[in-house]
């Protein structure tokens, strides 16, 4: 072989399988402009490169050459091999071959995903609610009182009408606000839900019988003030739209339908709980302001939360903050303890 021929030939060590057995044979692969020659003590084979199927170059992944008879050759990838095969070397491929660039690219992807999750989706959803809140209310069928009643989520309240009316009157007389129809406070019975309160789509609120039995009148008013915070900020609509946006982002990023993929499901759960915790903090702040303006100590919200925490099932009290839809109760109570100490 002349010096010019040697310069025009690239020799690469590889592994050859004949397609009949799984045994890999070490060979030297000689690449020229148009042909591939395999050489070993037992193998000498020459083929035209145009008759060989060649895998795509991808970072440091070895290249596979598949012959017409099913035999394969696997060799390490390199820029020299790509040039010999007449391939251009895209910038992306060069970056993939450098671990430093790969780390930077991964960090950029994670950073972009975090920005979409924590900034873009909340902003777009909240702007949509601000502009089209009334229209979106009718499009969100999952949290209306009538639908939840029909689904059997709870049963009619066992409280007599006078007790219900008395509670509504106390709230109307003590809380200084005129933009919420307090007649939309509904009472329901549910042993499974226990002592609880809910703000629903459309402005309805539900207080369970167990909550009325557990809390003092001042604590009941404080809890209602918190739920009014959810109504005022339209948290139900905003959470629903954020979940829709998060699911759409998962479908784009993962290429799945988002419902059955474990990564998408976990991300959806974390996103929902993070957004919910944000809204709970907003509702707490609204309640503190409303209670203070109404001449009621926010301390009642702290004592009410402590009673609700004690009455909750053990598993609900010990769950991780990562997977909790509410901030940890002790953290919430800590924000009101100043007013409690001042009251004492």
C-alpha positions in Angstrom: 0.0 0.0 0.0 1.5 3.4 -1.0 1.8 6.3 1.4 -1.0 8.2 -0.4 -3.3 5.1 -0.1 -2.5 4.8 3.6 -3.3 8.4 4.2 -6.7 7.9 2.4 -7.6 4.9 4.6 -8.8 5.0 8.2 -8.2 2.0 10.3 -10.5 1.4 13.3 -10.7 -1.6 15.7 -14.2 -3.0 16.0 -16.4 -6.0 16.7 -17.9 -8.1 13.9 -20.9 -10.5 14.2 -21.7 -12.7 11.2 -25.4 -12.6 11.8 -25.6 -16.4 12.5 -24.2 -16.5 16.0 -24.0 -13.9 18.8 -20.2 -14.3 19.0 -18.3 -11.0 18.4 -15.0 -11.2 16.5 -12.4 -8.5 16.9 -11.5 -7.0 13.5 -9.7 -4.1 12.0 -12.0 -2.1 9.8 -10.3 -0.2 7.0 -12.4 2.7 5.6 -11.7 4.2 2.3 -13.8 6.7 0.3 -16.1 4.0 -1.1 -15.3 0.7 0.5 -15.0 -1.1 3.9 -12.5 -3.9 4.4 -12.7 -6.1 7.5 -9.4 -7.9 8.4 -8.7 -10.5 11.1 -6.9 -13.8 11.3 -10.2 -15.5 10.3 -12.0 -12.8 8.4 -11.3 -10.9 5.2 -14.3 -9.1 3.8 -14.7 -6.2 1.4 -18.0 -4.4 0.8 -19.1 -1.2 -0.9 -20.1 1.4 1.7 -23.2 2.2 -0.4 -24.5 -1.3 0.4 -24.2 -0.9 4.2 -26.7 0.7 6.5 -24.9 3.0 9.0 -26.4 4.2 12.3 -26.7 7.9 13.0 -23.9 9.6 14.9 -25.1 10.4 18.4 -22.6 11.7 21.0 -20.3 8.9 22.1 -22.6 6.1 21.0 -20.7 3.5 18.9 -21.5 3.4 15.2 -23.2 0.2 13.9 -22.7 -0.9 10.3 -25.3 -3.5 9.1 -24.6 -5.6 6.0 -27.1 -6.9 3.5 -26.8 -10.5 4.9 -27.5 -9.4 8.5 -23.9 -9.2 9.7 -22.9 -6.2 11.8 -19.8 -4.2 12.6 -19.6 -2.0 15.7 -16.8 0.6 16.0 -16.2 3.6 18.2 -17.5 6.9 16.9 -15.2 9.7 16.1 -15.0 12.9 14.0 -12.4 11.2 11.7 -14.9 8.4 11.0 -17.6 10.9 10.2 -15.4 12.7 7.8 -14.3 9.5 6.1 -18.0 8.6 5.6 -18.6 12.0 4.1 -20.8 13.2 6.9 -20.9 16.8 8.1 -20.4 17.2 11.9 -23.2 19.3 13.2 -22.5 21.6 16.1 -25.0 19.6 18.2 -23.1 16.4 17.6 -19.8 18.0 18.6 -21.5 19.3 21.8 -22.9 15.8 22.5 -19.4 14.4 22.4 -18.2 16.9 25.0 -19.3 16.1 28.6 -19.0 19.7 29.5 -21.4 20.8 26.8 -23.7 18.0 27.7 -23.9 19.2 31.3 -24.5 22.8 30.2 -27.3 21.6 27.8 -28.9 19.5 30.5 -28.8 22.4 32.9 -30.4 24.6 30.3 -33.2 22.1 29.7 -33.8 21.8 33.5 -33.7 25.6 33.9 -36.2 26.1 31.0 -38.5 23.4 32.4 -38.4 25.0 35.9 -39.1 28.5 34.4 -42.1 27.1 32.5 -43.3 25.3 35.6 -42.9 28.1 38.1 -43.3 31.2 35.9 -44.8 30.8 32.5 -47.7 28.4 33.3 -48.8 30.4 36.4 -48.6 33.7 34.5 -50.6 32.6 31.5 -53.2 30.8 33.6 -53.7 33.8 35.9 -53.9 36.2 33.1 -56.6 34.1 31.4 -58.6 34.0 34.6 -58.2 37.8 35.0 -59.6 38.4 31.5 -62.1 35.5 31.1 -62.9 34.5 34.6 -66.7 34.5 34.2 -66.6 32.5 31.0 -64.1 30.0 32.4 -66.3 29.4 35.4 -68.9 27.7 33.2 -66.2 25.6 31.5 -64.9 24.1 34.8 -67.5 21.5 35.8 -65.5 19.7 38.6 -66.0 21.9 41.6 -69.6 23.2 41.5 -71.8 22.4 44.5 -74.6 20.8 42.4 -72.2 18.4 40.7 -70.5 17.4 43.9 -73.9 16.9 45.5 -75.0 14.7 42.5 -71.7 12.7 42.7 -72.4 11.8 46.4 -69.3 13.4 47.7 -71.2 14.3 50.9 -74.7 14.1 52.3 -77.2 16.8 53.3 -76.4 18.5 56.6 -77.8 17.1 59.8 -77.8 20.6 61.3 -81.2 22.1 61.8 -82.1 25.1 59.8 -81.9 27.5 62.8 -78.3 26.4 63.5 -77.4 27.0 59.9 -79.1 30.4 59.8 -77.5 31.4 63.1 -74.0 30.6 61.7 -74.7 32.5 58.5 -75.9 35.6 60.5 -72.9 35.5 62.7 -70.6 35.5 59.7 -72.6 38.3 58.0 -72.5 40.5 61.2 -68.9 39.9 62.1 -67.1 40.0 58.7 -66.9 43.4 57.0 -67.4 42.6 53.3 -70.2 43.2 50.9 -69.0 41.5 47.7 -69.6 37.9 48.7 -73.1 36.4 48.9 -73.0 34.7 52.3 -76.2 32.8 51.4 -73.9 30.7 49.3 -72.4 29.1 52.4 -73.7 25.5 52.4 -73.6 22.9 55.1 -73.0 19.2 54.4 -72.4 16.0 56.3 -69.5 13.7 55.6 -67.8 11.3 58.1 -65.1 10.6 55.5 -64.1 14.3 55.1 -64.5 15.0 58.8 -64.1 18.6 60.0 -63.4 20.5 56.8 -64.3 23.5 54.7 -64.1 24.0 50.9 -64.3 26.9 48.5 -65.9 25.8 45.3 -66.1 27.1 41.7 -68.6 29.9 41.3 -68.2 31.2 44.8 -70.0 28.5 46.9 -68.5 27.4 50.2 -69.1 24.2 52.1 -68.7 23.7 55.9 -69.1 20.2 57.2 -71.2 19.4 60.2 -68.1 18.1 62.1 -66.4 21.5 61.6 -69.3 23.3 63.1 -69.3 20.9 66.1 -65.5 21.2 66.6 -64.8 24.9 66.3 -66.0 27.9 68.3 -68.0 30.6 66.5 -65.0 32.8 66.2 -62.9 30.0 64.8 -65.7 29.2 62.3 -65.6 32.8 61.1 -61.9 32.7 60.8 -62.1 29.5 58.6 -64.7 31.2 56.5 -62.5 34.2 56.1 -59.8 31.8 54.7 -62.2 30.2 52.3 -63.3 33.7 51.2 -59.7 34.3 50.3 -59.9 31.4 47.8 -63.1 32.8 46.3 -61.7 36.3 46.1 -58.5 35.2 44.3 -60.4 32.7 42.1 -58.0 29.9 43.1 -60.2 27.1 41.8 -60.1 28.5 38.2 -56.4 29.4 38.4 -55.4 25.9 39.7 -57.5 24.2 37.1 -55.9 26.2 34.2 -52.4 25.7 35.7 -53.0 21.9 35.8 -54.1 22.0 32.2 -51.0 23.9 31.2 -48.7 21.6 33.2 -50.3 18.6 31.5 -49.8 20.1 28.1 -46.2 20.9 28.8 -45.6 17.3 29.9 -47.1 16.0 26.7 -44.8 18.2 24.7 -41.7 17.4 26.6 -42.2 13.7 27.1 -44.2 12.9 24.0 -46.9 11.0 26.0 -50.5 11.5 26.7 -49.5 12.6 30.3 -52.0 10.4 32.1 -50.2 7.1 32.3 -46.5 8.2 32.2 -45.1 7.9 35.8 -42.7 10.9 35.3 -45.6 13.0 34.0 -47.9 11.8 36.8 -45.3 12.7 39.5 -44.6 16.0 37.9 -48.3 16.7 37.7 -48.7 15.8 41.4 -45.8 18.0 42.5 -47.0 20.9 40.4 -50.6 20.6 41.7 -49.4 20.5 45.4 -47.0 23.4 44.9 -49.6 25.6 43.3 -52.1 24.6 46.0 -49.7 25.6 48.8 -49.2 28.9 47.1 -52.9 29.5 47.1 -53.3 28.4 50.7 -50.7 31.0 51.7 -52.6 33.7 49.7 -55.9 32.7 51.4 -54.3 32.8 54.8 -53.0 36.3 54.1 -56.4 37.4 52.9 -58.0 36.0 56.0 -55.6 37.8 58.3 -56.4 41.1 56.6 -60.1 40.5 56.6 -60.2 39.4 60.2 -58.1 42.3 61.4 -60.3 44.8 59.5 -63.3 43.2 61.0 -61.9 43.5 64.6 -61.4 39.8 65.0 -58.1 38.4 66.2 -56.3 36.2 63.6 -55.4 34.1 66.7 -58.8 32.3 66.1 -57.5 31.1 62.8 -54.4 29.6 64.5 -56.5 27.8 67.2 -58.9 26.6 64.6 -56.1 25.2 62.5 -54.7 23.4 65.6 -58.1 21.8 66.3 -58.5 20.7 62.6 -54.9 19.3 62.6 -55.6 17.3 65.8 -58.9 15.9 64.3 -57.3 15.0 61.0 -56.3 11.3 60.3 -52.7 10.4 61.3 -51.6 9.9 57.7 -52.7 13.4 56.8 -50.7 14.9 59.7 -47.5 13.2 58.8 -47.3 13.6 55.1 -44.3 15.3 53.5 -44.6 19.0 52.6 -43.5 18.0 49.0 -46.7 16.1 48.5 -49.0 18.1 50.7 -51.6 20.4 49.0 -51.4 22.7 52.0 -48.3 24.3 53.7 -47.4 22.3 56.8 -49.9 23.4 59.5 -47.2 24.3 62.0 -45.7 26.7 59.5 -49.1 28.3 58.9 -49.9 28.5 62.6 -46.5 30.1 63.2 -47.5 33.1 61.2 -50.5 33.8 63.5 -48.7 33.1 66.8 -47.8 36.8 67.3 -51.4 37.8 67.5 -52.1 34.9 69.9 -49.3 36.0 72.2 -50.5 39.6 72.0 -54.0 38.4 72.9 -52.7 36.5 75.9 
